[in-house]
Amino acid sequence: MNNTKDTGWYYNNINSRSPSWSGVEFLYNFLTTNKGIGPFGKEVNIEEAEIGDISQINFDGKVFGHSQIIVDKLGNNFSDILIATHTYDSLNRALSTYQNVQKIRFIHIEGVRIW
């Protein structure tokens, strides 16, 4: 666990968690800049995204507002990427089923540091 208050990676309970557990931009920033304990990754294109990676959706053209975990990848089209998410309790939902999407980005999880 990385207990740094605003930029760490921890979840003790609903009232004691880092912003990266619930904020889309905080998660992106944590994963793509983390040099310490916890998971780390980099932004990739759709062809490089893999099962276990994160997709994030921008609905308004300004801010990314929703994160999903890729649970299956059948090809390199949005309809080929299946995700799991808690907002509407979805499992194996095609990424293409979201409406009003302005942008989608992918974060490839490269590893995790436990020291």
Biopython code that builds the backbone (N, CA, C, O; Angstrom):
import numpy as np
from Bio.PDB.StructureBuilder import StructureBuilder

atoms = [
    (1, "MET", "N", (0.831, -1.179, 0.000)),
    (1, "MET", "CA", (0.000, 0.000, 0.000)),
    (1, "MET", "C", (0.877, 1.245, 0.000)),
    (1, "MET", "O", (1.965, 1.263, 0.575)),
    (2, "ASN", "N", (0.382, 2.270, -0.651)),
    (2, "ASN", "CA", (1.043, 3.570, -0.682)),
    (2, "ASN", "C", (0.078, 4.536, 0.001)),
    (2, "ASN", "O", (-0.918, 4.944, -0.598)),
    (3, "ASN", "N", (0.362, 4.901, 1.235)),
    (3, "ASN", "CA", (-0.579, 5.685, 2.047)),
    (3, "ASN", "C", (-0.476, 7.196, 1.859)),
    (3, "ASN", "O", (-1.005, 7.949, 2.677)),
    (4, "THR", "N", (0.188, 7.651, 0.807)),
    (4, "THR", "CA", (0.253, 9.084, 0.552)),
    (4, "THR", "C", (-1.169, 9.600, 0.340)),
    (4, "THR", "O", (-1.888, 9.108, -0.530)),
    (5, "LYS", "N", (-1.573, 10.594, 1.140)),
    (5, "LYS", "CA", (-2.981, 11.004, 1.210)),
    (5, "LYS", "C", (-3.643, 11.292, -0.136)),
    (5, "LYS", "O", (-4.673, 10.688, -0.438)),
    (6, "ASP", "N", (-3.103, 12.178, -0.945)),
    (6, "ASP", "CA", (-3.785, 12.578, -2.178)),
    (6, "ASP", "C", (-3.310, 11.844, -3.424)),
    (6, "ASP", "O", (-4.025, 11.802, -4.425)),
    (7, "THR", "N", (-2.119, 11.269, -3.379)),
    (7, "THR", "CA", (-1.567, 10.672, -4.593)),
    (7, "THR", "C", (-1.221, 9.202, -4.430)),
    (7, "THR", "O", (-0.575, 8.629, -5.308)),
    (8, "GLY", "N", (-1.629, 8.576, -3.339)),
    (8, "GLY", "CA", (-1.268, 7.197, -3.066)),
    (8, "GLY", "C", (-2.225, 6.170, -3.635)),
    (8, "GLY", "O", (-3.066, 6.464, -4.484)),
    (9, "TRP", "N", (-2.065, 4.942, -3.131)),
    (9, "TRP", "CA", (-2.870, 3.809, -3.569)),
    (9, "TRP", "C", (-3.211, 2.991, -2.336)),
    (9, "TRP", "O", (-2.436, 2.129, -1.921)),
    (10, "TYR", "N", (-4.379, 3.265, -1.746)),
    (10, "TYR", "CA", (-4.808, 2.507, -0.576)),
    (10, "TYR", "C", (-6.322, 2.492, -0.490)),
    (10, "TYR", "O", (-6.993, 3.420, -0.943)),
    (11, "TYR", "N", (-6.842, 1.443, 0.088)),
    (11, "TYR", "CA", (-8.279, 1.324, 0.330)),
    (11, "TYR", "C", (-8.443, 0.557, 1.632)),
    (11, "TYR", "O", (-8.291, -0.664, 1.673)),
    (12, "ASN", "N", (-8.754, 1.285, 2.686)),
    (12, "ASN", "CA", (-9.014, 0.662, 3.974)),
    (12, "ASN", "C", (-10.503, 0.386, 4.151)),
    (12, "ASN", "O", (-10.907, -0.673, 4.632)),
    (13, "ASN", "N", (-11.309, 1.371, 3.748)),
    (13, "ASN", "CA", (-12.767, 1.243, 3.745)),
    (13, "ASN", "C", (-13.317, 2.401, 2.920)),
    (13, "ASN", "O", (-12.546, 3.210, 2.405)),
    (14, "ILE", "N", (-14.624, 2.489, 2.791)),
    (14, "ILE", "CA", (-15.248, 3.516, 1.945)),
    (14, "ILE", "C", (-14.874, 4.933, 2.372)),
    (14, "ILE", "O", (-14.857, 5.845, 1.545)),
    (15, "ASN", "N", (-14.575, 5.123, 3.659)),
    (15, "ASN", "CA", (-14.228, 6.444, 4.167)),
    (15, "ASN", "C", (-12.729, 6.679, 4.284)),
    (15, "ASN", "O", (-12.296, 7.775, 4.642)),
    (16, "SER", "N", (-11.950, 5.674, 3.990)),
    (16, "SER", "CA", (-10.500, 5.787, 4.080)),
    (16, "SER", "C", (-9.870, 5.141, 2.848)),
    (16, "SER", "O", (-9.453, 3.983, 2.870)),
    (17, "ARG", "N", (-9.814, 5.931, 1.771)),
    (17, "ARG", "CA", (-9.279, 5.444, 0.501)),
    (17, "ARG", "C", (-8.626, 6.594, -0.231)),
    (17, "ARG", "O", (-8.967, 7.758, -0.020)),
    (18, "SER", "N", (-7.694, 6.263, -1.084)),
    (18, "SER", "CA", (-7.042, 7.309, -1.866)),
    (18, "SER", "C", (-7.971, 7.749, -2.998)),
    (18, "SER", "O", (-8.830, 6.976, -3.422)),
    (19, "PRO", "N", (-7.812, 8.978, -3.490)),
    (19, "PRO", "CA", (-8.650, 9.450, -4.595)),
    (19, "PRO", "C", (-8.538, 8.577, -5.845)),
    (19, "PRO", "O", (-9.461, 8.540, -6.658)),
    (20, "SER", "N", (-7.414, 7.875, -6.003)),
    (20, "SER", "CA", (-7.231, 7.029, -7.180)),
    (20, "SER", "C", (-8.204, 5.848, -7.212)),
    (20, "SER", "O", (-8.354, 5.214, -8.257)),
    (21, "TRP", "N", (-8.861, 5.541, -6.104)),
    (21, "TRP", "CA", (-9.852, 4.465, -6.072)),
    (21, "TRP", "C", (-11.207, 4.901, -6.605)),
    (21, "TRP", "O", (-12.014, 4.055, -6.988)),
    (22, "SER", "N", (-11.477, 6.208, -6.640)),
    (22, "SER", "CA", (-12.798, 6.636, -7.076)),
    (22, "SER", "C", (-12.783, 7.759, -8.100)),
    (22, "SER", "O", (-13.817, 8.040, -8.707)),
    (23, "GLY", "N", (-11.652, 8.405, -8.311)),
    (23, "GLY", "CA", (-11.567, 9.496, -9.274)),
    (23, "GLY", "C", (-10.860, 9.074, -10.546)),
    (23, "GLY", "O", (-9.734, 8.577, -10.498)),
    (24, "VAL", "N", (-11.506, 9.265, -11.678)),
    (24, "VAL", "CA", (-10.970, 8.822, -12.965)),
    (24, "VAL", "C", (-9.619, 9.469, -13.253)),
    (24, "VAL", "O", (-8.658, 8.772, -13.577)),
    (25, "GLU", "N", (-9.537, 10.782, -13.139)),
    (25, "GLU", "CA", (-8.268, 11.466, -13.417)),
    (25, "GLU", "C", (-7.207, 11.101, -12.389)),
    (25, "GLU", "O", (-6.034, 10.967, -12.735)),
    (26, "PHE", "N", (-7.608, 10.936, -11.108)),
    (26, "PHE", "CA", (-6.657, 10.521, -10.078)),
    (26, "PHE", "C", (-6.095, 9.134, -10.397)),
    (26, "PHE", "O", (-4.900, 8.897, -10.216)),
    (27, "LEU", "N", (-6.939, 8.219, -10.867)),
    (27, "LEU", "CA", (-6.475, 6.881, -11.231)),
    (27, "LEU", "C", (-5.482, 6.959, -12.389)),
    (27, "LEU", "O", (-4.417, 6.344, -12.345)),
    (28, "TYR", "N", (-5.837, 7.715, -13.418)),
    (28, "TYR", "CA", (-4.947, 7.877, -14.571)),
    (28, "TYR", "C", (-3.596, 8.444, -14.131)),
    (28, "TYR", "O", (-2.544, 7.911, -14.485)),
    (29, "ASN", "N", (-3.635, 9.525, -13.359)),
    (29, "ASN", "CA", (-2.390, 10.159, -12.915)),
    (29, "ASN", "C", (-1.559, 9.223, -12.052)),
    (29, "ASN", "O", (-0.338, 9.158, -12.194)),
    (30, "PHE", "N", (-2.226, 8.494, -11.151)),
    (30, "PHE", "CA", (-1.483, 7.567, -10.298)),
    (30, "PHE", "C", (-0.804, 6.493, -11.141)),
    (30, "PHE", "O", (0.402, 6.279, -11.021)),
    (31, "LEU", "N", (-1.572, 5.819, -11.990)),
    (31, "LEU", "CA", (-1.017, 4.701, -12.750)),
    (31, "LEU", "C", (0.090, 5.127, -13.707)),
    (31, "LEU", "O", (1.078, 4.410, -13.867)),
    (32, "THR", "N", (-0.064, 6.276, -14.339)),
    (32, "THR", "CA", (0.916, 6.681, -15.362)),
    (32, "THR", "C", (2.131, 7.409, -14.805)),
    (32, "THR", "O", (3.087, 7.654, -15.540)),
    (33, "THR", "N", (2.114, 7.759, -13.521)),
    (33, "THR", "CA", (3.278, 8.445, -12.941)),
    (33, "THR", "C", (3.866, 7.725, -11.733)),
    (33, "THR", "O", (4.898, 8.146, -11.210)),
    (34, "ASN", "N", (3.232, 6.651, -11.282)),
    (34, "ASN", "CA", (3.674, 5.976, -10.061)),
    (34, "ASN", "C", (5.086, 5.408, -10.199)),
    (34, "ASN", "O", (5.366, 4.617, -11.100)),
    (35, "LYS", "N", (5.953, 5.820, -9.306)),
    (35, "LYS", "CA", (7.318, 5.290, -9.230)),
    (35, "LYS", "C", (7.534, 4.532, -7.927)),
    (35, "LYS", "O", (8.628, 4.033, -7.667)),
    (36, "GLY", "N", (6.483, 4.446, -7.104)),
    (36, "GLY", "CA", (6.584, 3.797, -5.800)),
    (36, "GLY", "C", (5.770, 2.530, -5.734)),
    (36, "GLY", "O", (5.565, 1.851, -6.741)),
    (37, "ILE", "N", (5.308, 2.217, -4.539)),
    (37, "ILE", "CA", (4.537, 1.001, -4.286)),
    (37, "ILE", "C", (3.194, 1.066, -5.010)),
    (37, "ILE", "O", (2.569, 2.122, -5.106)),
    (38, "GLY", "N", (2.770, -0.083, -5.514)),
    (38, "GLY", "CA", (1.477, -0.185, -6.166)),
    (38, "GLY", "C", (1.592, -0.418, -7.654)),
    (38, "GLY", "O", (2.695, -0.537, -8.187)),
    (39, "PRO", "N", (0.452, -0.485, -8.332)),
    (39, "PRO", "CA", (0.448, -0.732, -9.774)),
    (39, "PRO", "C", (0.961, 0.480, -10.544)),
    (39, "PRO", "O", (0.901, 1.613, -10.066)),
    (40, "PHE", "N", (1.465, 0.216, -11.747)),
    (40, "PHE", "CA", (1.911, 1.299, -12.629)),
    (40, "PHE", "C", (1.638, 0.894, -14.070)),
    (40, "PHE", "O", (1.591, -0.292, -14.396)),
    (41, "GLY", "N", (1.460, 1.883, -14.919)),
    (41, "GLY", "CA", (1.157, 1.600, -16.317)),
    (41, "GLY", "C", (1.433, 2.781, -17.205)),
    (41, "GLY", "O", (2.039, 3.769, -16.790)),
    (42, "LYS", "N", (0.978, 2.663, -18.442)),
    (42, "LYS", "CA", (1.160, 3.743, -19.413)),
    (42, "LYS", "C", (-0.031, 3.769, -20.355)),
    (42, "LYS", "O", (-0.691, 2.753, -20.570)),
    (43, "GLU", "N", (-0.295, 4.933, -20.911)),
    (43, "GLU", "CA", (-1.369, 5.069, -21.890)),
    (43, "GLU", "C", (-0.938, 4.395, -23.188)),
    (43, "GLU", "O", (0.188, 4.581, -23.650)),
    (44, "VAL", "N", (-1.840, 3.615, -23.771)),
    (44, "VAL", "CA", (-1.553, 2.904, -25.018)),
    (44, "VAL", "C", (-2.723, 3.077, -25.978)),
    (44, "VAL", "O", (-3.783, 3.573, -25.597)),
    (45, "ASN", "N", (-2.520, 2.664, -27.226)),
    (45, "ASN", "CA", (-3.617, 2.706, -28.191)),
    (45, "ASN", "C", (-4.432, 1.417, -28.091)),
    (45, "ASN", "O", (-4.057, 0.497, -27.364)),
    (46, "ILE", "N", (-5.518, 1.353, -28.803)),
    (46, "ILE", "CA", (-6.444, 0.223, -28.704)),
    (46, "ILE", "C", (-5.764, -1.095, -29.059)),
    (46, "ILE", "O", (-6.086, -2.132, -28.478)),
    (47, "GLU", "N", (-4.829, -1.067, -30.005)),
    (47, "GLU", "CA", (-4.148, -2.299, -30.422)),
    (47, "GLU", "C", (-3.278, -2.882, -29.310)),
    (47, "GLU", "O", (-3.078, -4.095, -29.248)),
    (48, "GLU", "N", (-2.764, -2.027, -28.440)),
    (48, "GLU", "CA", (-1.880, -2.472, -27.361)),
    (48, "GLU", "C", (-2.613, -2.818, -26.068)),
    (48, "GLU", "O", (-2.028, -3.418, -25.166)),
    (49, "ALA", "N", (-3.882, -2.446, -25.971)),
    (49, "ALA", "CA", (-4.660, -2.731, -24.766)),
    (49, "ALA", "C", (-4.862, -4.231, -24.624)),
    (49, "ALA", "O", (-5.042, -4.942, -25.612)),
    (50, "GLU", "N", (-4.831, -4.710, -23.366)),
    (50, "GLU", "CA", (-4.945, -6.139, -23.089)),
    (50, "GLU", "C", (-5.972, -6.389, -21.981)),
    (50, "GLU", "O", (-6.415, -5.462, -21.302)),
    (51, "ILE", "N", (-6.334, -7.642, -21.819)),
    (51, "ILE", "CA", (-7.203, -8.046, -20.717)),
    (51, "ILE", "C", (-6.528, -7.641, -19.406)),
    (51, "ILE", "O", (-5.335, -7.878, -19.214)),
    (52, "GLY", "N", (-7.300, -7.028, -18.510)),
    (52, "GLY", "CA", (-6.774, -6.545, -17.231)),
    (52, "GLY", "C", (-6.399, -5.080, -17.251)),
    (52, "GLY", "O", (-6.160, -4.485, -16.200)),
    (53, "ASP", "N", (-6.344, -4.487, -18.437)),
    (53, "ASP", "CA", (-6.043, -3.062, -18.548)),
    (53, "ASP", "C", (-7.292, -2.236, -18.264)),
    (53, "ASP", "O", (-8.380, -2.779, -18.075)),
    (54, "ILE", "N", (-7.121, -0.929, -18.236)),
    (54, "ILE", "CA", (-8.198, 0.011, -17.920)),
    (54, "ILE", "C", (-8.560, 0.798, -19.176)),
    (54, "ILE", "O", (-7.679, 1.241, -19.914)),
    (55, "SER", "N", (-9.856, 0.970, -19.415)),
    (55, "SER", "CA", (-10.314, 1.926, -20.425)),
    (55, "SER", "C", (-11.012, 3.052, -19.686)),
    (55, "SER", "O", (-11.653, 2.834, -18.658)),
    (56, "GLN", "N", (-10.880, 4.260, -20.219)),
    (56, "GLN", "CA", (-11.525, 5.426, -19.616)),
    (56, "GLN", "C", (-12.246, 6.204, -20.701)),
    (56, "GLN", "O", (-11.727, 6.392, -21.801)),
    (57, "ILE", "N", (-13.461, 6.657, -20.372)),
    (57, "ILE", "CA", (-14.323, 7.323, -21.343)),
    (57, "ILE", "C", (-14.501, 8.794, -20.992)),
    (57, "ILE", "O", (-14.655, 9.163, -19.827)),
    (58, "ASN", "N", (-14.476, 9.618, -22.025)),
    (58, "ASN", "CA", (-14.755, 11.043, -21.925)),
    (58, "ASN", "C", (-16.083, 11.281, -22.632)),
    (58, "ASN", "O", (-16.213, 10.991, -23.821)),
    (59, "PHE", "N", (-17.067, 11.804, -21.913)),
    (59, "PHE", "CA", (-18.397, 12.035, -22.471)),
    (59, "PHE", "C", (-18.628, 13.477, -22.902)),
    (59, "PHE", "O", (-19.505, 13.740, -23.724)),
    (60, "ASP", "N", (-17.859, 14.410, -22.364)),
    (60, "ASP", "CA", (-18.149, 15.824, -22.621)),
    (60, "ASP", "C", (-17.079, 16.536, -23.451)),
    (60, "ASP", "O", (-17.197, 17.736, -23.701)),
    (61, "GLY", "N", (-16.045, 15.826, -23.880)),
    (61, "GLY", "CA", (-14.979, 16.440, -24.662)),
    (61, "GLY", "C", (-13.952, 17.176, -23.817)),
    (61, "GLY", "O", (-13.003, 17.749, -24.353)),
    (62, "LYS", "N", (-14.134, 17.166, -22.484)),
    (62, "LYS", "CA", (-13.227, 17.899, -21.601)),
    (62, "LYS", "C", (-12.536, 16.995, -20.591)),
    (62, "LYS", "O", (-11.312, 17.014, -20.468)),
    (63, "VAL", "N", (-13.328, 16.199, -19.865)),
    (63, "VAL", "CA", (-12.803, 15.418, -18.745)),
    (63, "VAL", "C", (-13.194, 13.955, -18.908)),
    (63, "VAL", "O", (-14.329, 13.651, -19.277)),
    (64, "PHE", "N", (-12.268, 13.056, -18.636)),
    (64, "PHE", "CA", (-12.599, 11.632, -18.616)),
    (64, "PHE", "C", (-13.392, 11.358, -17.347)),
    (64, "PHE", "O", (-12.987, 11.760, -16.257)),
    (65, "GLY", "N", (-14.532, 10.668, -17.490)),
    (65, "GLY", "CA", (-15.439, 10.542, -16.366)),
    (65, "GLY", "C", (-15.821, 9.136, -15.959)),
    (65, "GLY", "O", (-16.631, 8.962, -15.049)),
    (66, "HIS", "N", (-15.253, 8.112, -16.618)),
    (66, "HIS", "CA", (-15.652, 6.753, -16.261)),
    (66, "HIS", "C", (-14.524, 5.786, -16.596)),
    (66, "HIS", "O", (-13.924, 5.869, -17.667)),
    (67, "SER", "N", (-14.238, 4.867, -15.675)),
    (67, "SER", "CA", (-13.202, 3.844, -15.857)),
    (67, "SER", "C", (-13.833, 2.461, -15.896)),
    (67, "SER", "O", (-14.808, 2.196, -15.193)),
    (68, "GLN", "N", (-13.279, 1.588, -16.712)),
    (68, "GLN", "CA", (-13.728, 0.207, -16.823)),
    (68, "GLN", "C", (-12.494, -0.700, -16.899)),
    (68, "GLN", "O", (-11.413, -0.257, -17.287)),
    (69, "ILE", "N", (-12.665, -1.956, -16.530)),
    (69, "ILE", "CA", (-11.601, -2.947, -16.660)),
    (69, "ILE", "C", (-11.898, -3.822, -17.873)),
    (69, "ILE", "O", (-13.018, -4.305, -18.043)),
    (70, "ILE", "N", (-10.894, -4.018, -18.706)),
    (70, "ILE", "CA", (-11.047, -4.872, -19.883)),
    (70, "ILE", "C", (-11.009, -6.336, -19.423)),
    (70, "ILE", "O", (-10.027, -6.783, -18.831)),
    (71, "VAL", "N", (-12.091, -7.076, -19.704)),
    (71, "VAL", "CA", (-12.164, -8.479, -19.291)),
    (71, "VAL", "C", (-12.033, -9.441, -20.466)),
    (71, "VAL", "O", (-11.808, -10.634, -20.264)),
    (72, "ASP", "N", (-12.172, -8.940, -21.685)),
    (72, "ASP", "CA", (-11.944, -9.766, -22.871)),
    (72, "ASP", "C", (-11.683, -8.850, -24.047)),
    (72, "ASP", "O", (-12.183, -7.727, -24.109)),
    (73, "LYS", "N", (-10.888, -9.351, -24.980)),
    (73, "LYS", "CA", (-10.568, -8.571, -26.178)),
    (73, "LYS", "C", (-10.573, -9.523, -27.361)),
    (73, "LYS", "O", (-9.736, -10.419, -27.463)),
    (74, "LEU", "N", (-11.527, -9.313, -28.249)),
    (74, "LEU", "CA", (-11.717, -10.192, -29.393)),
    (74, "LEU", "C", (-11.071, -9.631, -30.657)),
    (74, "LEU", "O", (-10.890, -10.352, -31.638)),
    (75, "GLY", "N", (-10.729, -8.355, -30.632)),
    (75, "GLY", "CA", (-10.134, -7.666, -31.774)),
    (75, "GLY", "C", (-9.800, -6.248, -31.374)),
    (75, "GLY", "O", (-9.700, -5.939, -30.187)),
    (76, "ASN", "N", (-9.626, -5.385, -32.360)),
    (76, "ASN", "CA", (-9.193, -4.014, -32.091)),
    (76, "ASN", "C", (-10.252, -2.956, -32.393)),
    (76, "ASN", "O", (-9.915, -1.801, -32.652)),
    (77, "ASN", "N", (-11.515, -3.337, -32.362)),
    (77, "ASN", "CA", (-12.612, -2.386, -32.500)),
    (77, "ASN", "C", (-13.293, -2.236, -31.141)),
    (77, "ASN", "O", (-13.198, -3.128, -30.297)),
    (78, "PHE", "N", (-13.971, -1.125, -30.929)),
    (78, "PHE", "CA", (-14.640, -0.899, -29.652)),
    (78, "PHE", "C", (-15.671, -1.987, -29.348)),
    (78, "PHE", "O", (-15.912, -2.307, -28.184)),
    (79, "SER", "N", (-16.274, -2.551, -30.385)),
    (79, "SER", "CA", (-17.247, -3.628, -30.171)),
    (79, "SER", "C", (-16.559, -4.932, -29.762)),
    (79, "SER", "O", (-17.216, -5.843, -29.257)),
    (80, "ASP", "N", (-15.255, -5.031, -29.972)),
    (80, "ASP", "CA", (-14.486, -6.231, -29.628)),
    (80, "ASP", "C", (-13.906, -6.187, -28.225)),
    (80, "ASP", "O", (-13.351, -7.179, -27.753)),
    (81, "ILE", "N", (-14.026, -5.047, -27.551)),
    (81, "ILE", "CA", (-13.479, -4.883, -26.204)),
    (81, "ILE", "C", (-14.625, -5.055, -25.215)),
    (81, "ILE", "O", (-15.591, -4.292, -25.240)),
    (82, "LEU", "N", (-14.519, -6.047, -24.351)),
    (82, "LEU", "CA", (-15.547, -6.301, -23.345)),
    (82, "LEU", "C", (-15.013, -5.856, -21.990)),
    (82, "LEU", "O", (-13.857, -6.101, -21.644)),
    (83, "ILE", "N", (-15.880, -5.198, -21.238)),
    (83, "ILE", "CA", (-15.445, -4.577, -19.985)),
    (83, "ILE", "C", (-16.324, -5.016, -18.817)),
    (83, "ILE", "O", (-17.416, -5.558, -18.987)),
    (84, "ALA", "N", (-15.797, -4.755, -17.631)),
    (84, "ALA", "CA", (-16.571, -4.891, -16.396)),
    (84, "ALA", "C", (-16.551, -3.530, -15.721)),
    (84, "ALA", "O", (-15.534, -2.837, -15.721)),
    (85, "THR", "N", (-17.672, -3.162, -15.153)),
    (85, "THR", "CA", (-17.778, -1.888, -14.460)),
    (85, "THR", "C", (-18.870, -1.984, -13.403)),
    (85, "THR", "O", (-19.771, -2.818, -13.502)),
    (86, "HIS", "N", (-18.785, -1.134, -12.401)),
    (86, "HIS", "CA", (-19.748, -1.203, -11.313)),
    (86, "HIS", "C", (-20.912, -0.234, -11.456)),
    (86, "HIS", "O", (-21.943, -0.429, -10.813)),
    (87, "THR", "N", (-20.783, 0.795, -12.270)),
    (87, "THR", "CA", (-21.811, 1.830, -12.322)),
    (87, "THR", "C", (-23.187, 1.241, -12.620)),
    (87, "THR", "O", (-24.160, 1.550, -11.933)),
    (88, "TYR", "N", (-23.266, 0.405, -13.632)),
    (88, "TYR", "CA", (-24.511, -0.294, -13.930)),
    (88, "TYR", "C", (-24.289, -1.799, -13.830)),
    (88, "TYR", "O", (-24.943, -2.579, -14.522)),
    (89, "ASP", "N", (-23.362, -2.198, -12.966)),
    (89, "ASP", "CA", (-23.023, -3.602, -12.745)),
    (89, "ASP", "C", (-22.970, -4.378, -14.050)),
    (89, "ASP", "O", (-23.805, -5.245, -14.309)),
    (90, "SER", "N", (-21.987, -4.058, -14.858)),
    (90, "SER", "CA", (-21.835, -4.691, -16.159)),
    (90, "SER", "C", (-20.657, -5.661, -16.161)),
    (90, "SER", "O", (-19.607, -5.385, -15.582)),
    (91, "LEU", "N", (-20.852, -6.797, -16.822)),
    (91, "LEU", "CA", (-19.795, -7.764, -17.048)),
    (91, "LEU", "C", (-19.900, -8.227, -18.493)),
    (91, "LEU", "O", (-20.982, -8.579, -18.963)),
    (92, "ASN", "N", (-18.780, -8.225, -19.188)),
    (92, "ASN", "CA", (-18.730, -8.585, -20.608)),
    (92, "ASN", "C", (-19.566, -7.632, -21.471)),
    (92, "ASN", "O", (-20.164, -8.042, -22.466)),
    (93, "ARG", "N", (-19.597, -6.383, -21.082)),
    (93, "ARG", "CA", (-20.300, -5.345, -21.855)),
    (93, "ARG", "C", (-19.354, -4.821, -22.924)),
    (93, "ARG", "O", (-18.199, -4.510, -22.632)),
    (94, "ALA", "N", (-19.829, -4.720, -24.149)),
    (94, "ALA", "CA", (-19.008, -4.172, -25.234)),
    (94, "ALA", "C", (-18.789, -2.678, -24.999)),
    (94, "ALA", "O", (-19.722, -1.942, -24.674)),
    (95, "LEU", "N", (-17.566, -2.256, -25.166)),
    (95, "LEU", "CA", (-17.228, -0.841, -24.991)),
    (95, "LEU", "C", (-18.035, 0.033, -25.949)),
    (95, "LEU", "O", (-18.322, 1.190, -25.642)),
    (96, "SER", "N", (-18.396, -0.509, -27.089)),
    (96, "SER", "CA", (-19.152, 0.244, -28.100)),
    (96, "SER", "C", (-20.579, 0.557, -27.682)),
    (96, "SER", "O", (-21.245, 1.342, -28.357)),
    (97, "THR", "N", (-21.077, -0.025, -26.595)),
    (97, "THR", "CA", (-22.469, 0.216, -26.190)),
    (97, "THR", "C", (-22.655, 1.536, -25.450)),
    (97, "THR", "O", (-23.788, 1.957, -25.215)),
    (98, "TYR", "N", (-21.561, 2.190, -25.080)),
    (98, "TYR", "CA", (-21.687, 3.496, -24.429)),
    (98, "TYR", "C", (-22.070, 4.540, -25.466)),
    (98, "TYR", "O", (-21.580, 4.514, -26.595)),
    (99, "GLN", "N", (-22.942, 5.453, -25.080)),
    (99, "GLN", "CA", (-23.394, 6.505, -25.988)),
    (99, "GLN", "C", (-22.777, 7.843, -25.596)),
    (99, "GLN", "O", (-22.336, 8.031, -24.462)),
    (100, "ASN", "N", (-22.753, 8.761, -26.547)),
    (100, "ASN", "CA", (-22.238, 10.117, -26.354)),
    (100, "ASN", "C", (-20.756, 10.131, -25.965)),
    (100, "ASN", "O", (-20.318, 11.017, -25.231)),
    (101, "VAL", "N", (-19.993, 9.164, -26.448)),
    (101, "VAL", "CA", (-18.565, 9.080, -26.149)),
    (101, "VAL", "C", (-17.807, 10.052, -27.055)),
    (101, "VAL", "O", (-17.960, 10.033, -28.276)),
    (102, "GLN", "N", (-16.990, 10.898, -26.432)),
    (102, "GLN", "CA", (-16.153, 11.832, -27.183)),
    (102, "GLN", "C", (-14.754, 11.255, -27.421)),
    (102, "GLN", "O", (-14.187, 11.403, -28.503)),
    (103, "LYS", "N", (-14.204, 10.593, -26.387)),
    (103, "LYS", "CA", (-12.862, 10.012, -26.468)),
    (103, "LYS", "C", (-12.816, 8.772, -25.569)),
    (103, "LYS", "O", (-13.560, 8.656, -24.595)),
    (104, "ILE", "N", (-11.922, 7.858, -25.929)),
    (104, "ILE", "CA", (-11.623, 6.711, -25.072)),
    (104, "ILE", "C", (-10.107, 6.584, -25.015)),
    (104, "ILE", "O", (-9.425, 6.700, -26.034)),
    (105, "ARG", "N", (-9.584, 6.344, -23.811)),
    (105, "ARG", "CA", (-8.150, 6.082, -23.683)),
    (105, "ARG", "C", (-7.971, 4.766, -22.940)),
    (105, "ARG", "O", (-8.864, 4.300, -22.234)),
    (106, "PHE", "N", (-6.798, 4.186, -23.119)),
    (106, "PHE", "CA", (-6.488, 2.900, -22.520)),
    (106, "PHE", "C", (-5.212, 3.017, -21.698)),
    (106, "PHE", "O", (-4.253, 3.671, -22.109)),
    (107, "ILE", "N", (-5.211, 2.374, -20.526)),
    (107, "ILE", "CA", (-4.029, 2.348, -19.661)),
    (107, "ILE", "C", (-3.607, 0.885, -19.533)),
    (107, "ILE", "O", (-4.339, 0.058, -18.990)),
    (108, "HIS", "N", (-2.417, 0.586, -20.041)),
    (108, "HIS", "CA", (-1.866, -0.768, -19.925)),
    (108, "HIS", "C", (-1.162, -0.890, -18.583)),
    (108, "HIS", "O", (-0.266, -0.105, -18.272)),
    (109, "ILE", "N", (-1.559, -1.861, -17.797)),
    (109, "ILE", "CA", (-0.927, -2.114, -16.508)),
    (109, "ILE", "C", (0.369, -2.881, -16.770)),
    (109, "ILE", "O", (0.343, -4.031, -17.208)),
    (110, "GLU", "N", (1.489, -2.236, -16.501)),
    (110, "GLU", "CA", (2.796, -2.844, -16.758)),
    (110, "GLU", "C", (3.280, -3.732, -15.626)),
    (110, "GLU", "O", (4.061, -4.656, -15.849)),
    (111, "GLY", "N", (2.819, -3.458, -14.410)),
    (111, "GLY", "CA", (3.263, -4.257, -13.273)),
    (111, "GLY", "C", (2.822, -3.646, -11.965)),
    (111, "GLY", "O", (2.003, -2.728, -11.926)),
    (112, "VAL", "N", (3.387, -4.181, -10.888)),
    (112, "VAL", "CA", (3.096, -3.672, -9.544)),
    (112, "VAL", "C", (4.376, -3.783, -8.718)),
    (112, "VAL", "O", (5.117, -4.761, -8.814)),
    (113, "ARG", "N", (4.611, -2.764, -7.913)),
    (113, "ARG", "CA", (5.759, -2.782, -6.995)),
    (113, "ARG", "C", (5.220, -3.056, -5.596)),
    (113, "ARG", "O", (4.265, -2.418, -5.154)),
    (114, "ILE", "N", (5.834, -4.003, -4.907)),
    (114, "ILE", "CA", (5.362, -4.356, -3.567)),
    (114, "ILE", "C", (6.339, -3.928, -2.484)),
    (114, "ILE", "O", (6.107, -4.211, -1.309)),
    (115, "TRP", "N", (7.407, -3.264, -2.840)),
    (115, "TRP", "CA", (8.391, -2.783, -1.851)),
    (115, "TRP", "C", (8.311, -1.303, -1.675)),
    (115, "TRP", "O", (9.064, -0.733, -0.884)),
]
sb = StructureBuilder()
sb.init_structure("model")
sb.init_model(0)
sb.init_chain("A")
sb.init_seg("    ")
for serial, (resi, resn, name, xyz) in enumerate(atoms, 1):
    if name == "N":
        sb.init_residue(resn, " ", resi, " ")
    sb.init_atom(name, np.array(xyz, "f"), 0.0, 1.0, " ", f" {name:<3s}", serial, name[0])
structure = sb.get_structure()
